[in-house]
Amino acid sequence: MDVIEYGTTPRARWLHARRATIAFGIALLEGILVIVHVVPAWAAMLAAVAIVGYWFFAGRHHGWQLARDASWTAALSQVIVALVPLLAFVLTTLAIVVLVAIAVIALAALLANRR
């Protein structure tokens, strides 16, 4: 049995119970939009900075539970979305390093077999 916190509304309790799931859903949709270049990566990063900044300075101290949970949900989704371009950069760099290593090994094998 869950304890109902004093001063909360049914909507606030509903959002609080599902805020992580909602944040991951928003991040999934927005991440897809970033990957297919509908939303520029710089715009996603700028939105993440603004929304996380709002949550840090105002949202988490708001007197209304629904506003606190909504800002937390938005901030989490934007942090996850901000990781999409970063992850894409890391994976692209790793793929380039692996391809260069394969090319160097292939060149070394060709030159060693040149006799």
C-alpha positions in Angstrom: 0.0 0.0 0.0 1.4 3.4 -1.0 1.3 6.3 1.3 -0.3 9.4 -0.2 1.7 12.5 0.3 -0.1 15.4 1.8 -1.0 18.2 -0.7 -0.5 16.1 -3.9 -3.1 15.8 -6.6 -4.1 12.6 -8.5 -2.3 14.0 -11.6 0.9 14.7 -9.6 0.8 11.2 -8.2 0.2 9.7 -11.7 3.1 11.6 -13.2 5.4 10.8 -10.2 4.8 7.1 -10.7 5.5 7.2 -14.4 8.0 10.0 -14.8 11.0 7.8 -15.7 9.0 5.9 -18.3 7.7 9.1 -19.9 11.2 10.6 -19.9 12.7 7.6 -21.7 9.8 7.7 -24.2 10.4 11.3 -25.0 14.1 10.7 -25.2 13.6 7.8 -27.6 11.4 9.9 -30.0 13.6 13.0 -29.8 16.8 10.8 -30.2 15.4 9.3 -33.4 14.7 12.9 -34.7 18.3 13.8 -33.9 19.7 10.7 -35.6 17.7 11.3 -38.8 18.6 15.0 -38.7 15.1 16.4 -38.3 16.3 18.1 -35.2 19.9 19.4 -35.3 22.2 18.1 -32.6 23.2 21.6 -31.6 19.5 22.4 -31.0 19.1 19.3 -28.9 22.2 20.2 -26.8 20.9 23.8 -26.4 17.5 22.6 -25.2 19.2 20.1 -22.8 21.3 22.9 -21.2 18.2 25.2 -20.9 15.9 22.6 -19.5 18.4 21.0 -17.1 19.3 24.5 -16.0 15.7 25.3 -15.3 15.3 22.1 -13.3 18.4 22.8 -11.3 17.7 26.4 -10.4 13.9 26.5 -10.2 12.1 23.2 -11.0 13.3 21.1 -8.2 12.4 23.8 -5.7 8.9 24.5 -7.0 6.2 24.4 -4.4 3.8 22.4 -6.7 4.6 18.7 -6.9 3.3 18.4 -10.5 5.7 21.1 -11.6 8.7 19.5 -9.9 7.9 16.1 -11.5 7.3 17.7 -14.9 10.6 19.6 -14.8 12.4 16.4 -13.6 10.9 14.4 -16.4 11.9 17.0 -19.0 15.4 17.3 -17.6 16.0 13.5 -17.6 14.7 13.2 -21.2 17.0 16.0 -22.4 20.1 14.5 -20.6 19.4 11.2 -22.4 18.9 13.0 -25.7 22.2 15.0 -25.2 24.0 11.6 -24.9 22.8 10.6 -28.5 25.1 12.9 -30.4 27.9 12.2 -28.0 27.5 8.5 -28.4 27.3 8.9 -32.2 30.6 10.8 -32.1 32.3 8.2 -29.9 31.1 5.3 -32.1 32.0 7.1 -35.3 35.5 7.8 -34.0 35.9 4.2 -32.9 34.8 2.9 -36.3 37.4 5.2 -38.0 40.1 4.0 -35.7 39.2 0.3 -36.4 39.2 0.9 -40.2 42.6 2.7 -40.1 44.0 -0.2 -38.1 42.7 -2.7 -40.6 44.1 -0.7 -43.5 47.5 -0.5 -41.8 47.5 -4.3 -41.1 46.5 -5.0 -44.7 49.2 -2.7 -46.1 51.8 -4.3 -43.9 50.6 -7.8 -45.1 50.8 -6.7 -48.7 54.2 -5.1 -48.4 55.6 -8.2 -46.5 54.3 -10.5 -49.3 55.8 -8.3 -52.1 59.0 -10.3 -52.8 
